[in-house]
Amino acid sequence: MIDPKLNSLLQRFEQQDVRALARLITLVENRAAEVSTVMEHVYSKTGHAYTIGITGAPGAGKSTLVNQLIGKYRAQDKLVAVLAIDPSSPFSGGAVLGDRIRMTDHYRDTGVYIRSLSTRGHHGGLSRAAREIVKLLDAFGYDIIVIETVGVGQTELSVMDLANTTVVVTVPEGGDSVQVMKAGLNEIADLFVVNKADRDGADRIKAELELSVHLRPTEGWRPPVLLTQAAAGVGIDAVVAAITRHADYLREHRDPVGEGERRVHEFAEVLAAEMEERTARALKDGAVSVEAIMKEVRQGVLNPYTAARRTIEDRTSVAELLGQTKAARTVE
């Protein structure tokens, strides 16, 4: 049975209460015990939003490009949400770049929701948190969801798996296309954008990226390479048009088998993460059935591998670790 306060929060969410949405996102960020219940409740309402990933090296002008894209989609009367994945403060654990610093042109627009997601140094769980937040935004009713990542590391590449269309942004002084390929972006890009195209070297970078696209297998989608000056609003219409073409391509070449495999992969990820989180909470709360084993591990009498094997082979221990432990904290 759902906790009454959580149930009230979910009801407010269904009534499109933005504060309820923000509260649920906070639960996801904090990995609260209620997250699985929330996701079970909203999952059937997902699948309507189109997700755009924006990635590239720091300083490439990603936020400026996102700011321009928001304006274009709002002009089409579409509701837009932005999930900006920021580096964490080493002191507070919070996002270094806050929501209000970004995309100030749309701060007062009720059709736009902007949220920063702090990496908090926990890269392993970031993609799951991002996936769940995207689903919350989708279920809430946003038409376009933009995920902007801070850089080009492995974490960002995994987060980009959530996007329907991935836009890789580079700049003339950002190095040549070899650097893009070294970062692993050549494989995930559905669209390349050479921003700050008024600077020297833009045409060269464009030509090199087009060559890398030309070297791809002939079948399938071939990423276009576009020049923009996001700060001046130049070339943004072409970016929106290219995203639309890619969306049309995906609809025309829908792969039911591939979609099924992605759902199975998501199930495996959720199952593994749920077991890990439940186990961590149970151990923190002092799971009775493994107290003796944990004591031996602390003392160095028992190594972690033997301890894990013994725990897994003990059905009582497994049931306690994966079951509901202490009552979940109160939802405010």
NUTOR-232961 format. One record per residue (C-alpha): x, y, z; residue in three letters. Coordinates in pm, whole numbers, plus 50000, padded with zeros to 5 digits. Example, Ala and Ser with C-alpha at 12.3 -4.5 7.8 and 13.67 -1.06 7.14 Angstrom:
residues 2
512304955050780Ala;513674989450714Ser;
***
This chain:
residues 332
500005000050000Met;501345034449904Ile;502115058250188Asp;499315084650208Pro;501745113750174Lys;503405097849872Leu;499975090549723Asn;499025127049769Ser;502245137549598Leu;501515114549302Leu;497985128549274Gln;499355163949261Arg;501825152148996Phe;498945139048783Glu;497285173048818Gln;500455188348668Gln;501615204648989Asp;505195215448911Val;506135214949278Arg;505105178449299Ala;507265171248993Leu;510225188649158Ala;509705168849479Arg;509605135649294Leu;512775144449105Ile;514455151749438Thr;513425117249562Leu;515065102049255Val;518245122449303Glu;518475111949667Asn;517775075349581Arg;514915073549832Ala;513275040049902Ala;510055052849741Glu;511615056849394Val;510545022549264Ser;506965028549376Thr;506955062349201Val;508325048148877Met;505835019348877Glu;503065044948912His;504155068048626Val;505645043048378Tyr;502415036848186Ser;502135074248118Lys;505515076447944Thr;506465072747578Gly;505105105347439His;508025129647471Ala;510865133147221Tyr;514285133947389Thr;517235153347248Ile;520735148747387Gly;523225177347361Ile;526855168947434Thr;530315180847349Gly;533405196247506Ala;533055222747777Pro;532895257747628Gly;531385246447300Ala;528255267147359Gly;525885238547444Lys;523795258847688Ser;523495287447439Thr;522355262847172Leu;519835247447413Val;518555282247496Asn;517905288447125Gln;516265254347076Leu;513885261247364Ile;512735292847187Gly;512145274446860Lys;510105246547020Tyr;508125270847234Arg;507255289446912Ala;505715256246800Gln;503675256647124Asp;505505226347261Lys;506205221547631Leu;509955218647689Val;511945203847979Ala;515715206048016Val;517805182548228Leu;521245198348266Ala;523795174048409Ile;526355194248603Asp;529615187148782Pro;529325185849159Ser;530715209249418Ser;533405190149615Pro;532075206949930Phe;528265206349913Ser;527755178449658Gly;525345201249476Gly;525465212449116Ala;528155238249044Val;526085253148764Leu;522555259848884Gly;519295260448692Asp;518925298048719Arg;522315305948569Ile;521285287648252Arg;518785297247985Met;517645329248157Thr;515515338747854Asp;512955312447958His;513055314948336Tyr;509535329648362Arg;507995307748091Asp;505615282548255Thr;505935260647945Gly;509625254848020Val;511045234548308Tyr;514795234948373Ile;516475212248626Arg;520125205548706Ser;521215170548802Leu;524385169049008Ser;526835140948929Thr;527845139849299Arg;530815118249202Gly;528585087649167His;528885081248795His;527555045848812Gly;524075056548921Gly;523875088048715Leu;522425072048403Ser;519705054848608Arg;518765087148786Ala;518725105748455Ala;516575078548296Arg;514035080648579Glu;513935118548574Ile;513345117948197Val;510445094148252Lys;508985117148516Leu;509225146748277Leu;507665125648001Asp;504795114048221Ala;504225149848339Phe;503395159847982Gly;506465176647830Tyr;506695172947452Asp;510435179147418Ile;513045168547674Ile;516595181447628Val;519455164347814Ile;522595185447826Glu;525765169147957Thr;528765187248098Val;531435170447890Gly;532425140147689Val;533345113347944Gly;532015077947971Gln;529205089948197Thr;527985113947933Glu;528085086947666Leu;525885064147879Ser;523425092347949Val;523185098947577Met;521655064347539Asp;518475080247673Leu;518165104047378Ala;516205097947059Asn;518485122546880Thr;522025130246997Thr;523575163346893Val;527355166246927Val;528555202146952Val;532115212546870Thr;533905245246793Val;536735254646553Pro;539295258746833Glu;538185226346997Gly;540555205146791Gly;540015184446481Asp;537605156146414Ser;540175131046544Val;539535144746894Gln;535825139446846Val;536415103546742Met;538815097747033Lys;536105109347273Ala;533745083047133Gly;531315108947001Leu;531565098646637Asn;529635066746712Glu;526795082746907Ile;526195114246702Ala;522985117246501Asp;523805153346420Leu;527035173446436Phe;526975210746509Val;530055232246456Val;529205262046676Asn;530885296446672Lys;531155291546297Ala;532265327546243Asp;535695318046380Arg;538645305846175Asp;538735268646109Gly;534985262046113Ala;534875250845750Asp;537835227745806Arg;536205210946106Ile;532975207445908Lys;534825190945618Ala;536655166945851Glu;533435156846027Leu;531705151545693Glu;534575128945588Leu;534195108445908Ser;530465105145836Val;531235094845478His;533465066745610Leu;530545051445799Arg;528635021845650Pro;526325033645373Thr;523155019445527Glu;521345037445803Gly;521145073645909Trp;524005096245800Arg;524535124846047Pro;524495159345887Pro;527125184945987Val;525745219946044Leu;527345253746112Leu;525805276046379Thr;526415308046569Gln;524175300346864Ala;524845333247045Ala;523485351946742Ala;520705327146666Gly;522265317746331Val;521675282646195Gly;519225271846466Ile;516345265746223Asp;518535241346032Ala;519315222546356Val;515595219646440Val;514865207546086Ala;517625181246106Ala;516275168546439Ile;512815165746281Thr;514235146245986Arg;515955122246225His;512725117646422Ala;510915109646095Asp;513685085046004Tyr;513325067246338Leu;509555063946290Arg;509985050445937Glu;512665025346043His;511145014146370Arg;512714981646496Asp;510274962446723Pro;512904935846799Val;515464962046895Gly;512904980047110Glu;512124947547288Gly;515804941347357Glu;516184976747494Arg;513284970447732Arg;514914937947849Val;518214956547895His;516424983148099Glu;514794955848310Phe;518214940348381Ala;519644974448478Glu;516714982548706Val;516814948148867Leu;520544950048940Ala;520324985749072Ala;517254978049284Glu;518984948149444Met;522094969049513Glu;520104997749666Glu;517914975149878Arg;520974956450004Thr;522764988850090Ala;519745001650283Arg;519334968850471Ala;523004967750572Leu;522845003950683Lys;519734996750889Asp;521424966951053Gly;520094935750884Ala;519914909751161Val;520614879350948Ser;524024891950832Val;525214909051150Glu;527594880551237Ala;529064880050886Ile;529494917850882Met;531284915951217Lys;533764890451077Glu;534294912050768Val;535004942750982Arg;537514922951189Gln;539244909750880Gly;538434873850974Val;536284868750665Leu;537034881850318Asn;534244900250125Pro;533944873349858Tyr;533364844750099Thr;531004867050297Ala;529014875249983Ala;528794838549881Arg;527574827750225Arg;524984855350227Thr;523674846849880Ile;523424809949970Glu;521374818250282Asp;517764823450174Arg;516854840750500Thr;519614866250451Ser;518654872450089Val;514994876650181Ala;515854902050449Glu;518274921450231Leu;515884924049938Leu;512684927750137Gly;511204959050290Gln;513394968150583Thr;512634997050808Lys;509805020250714Ala;510635044550437Ala;511235080050546Arg;508315103750538Thr;507635122350216Val;507225159050288Glu;
***
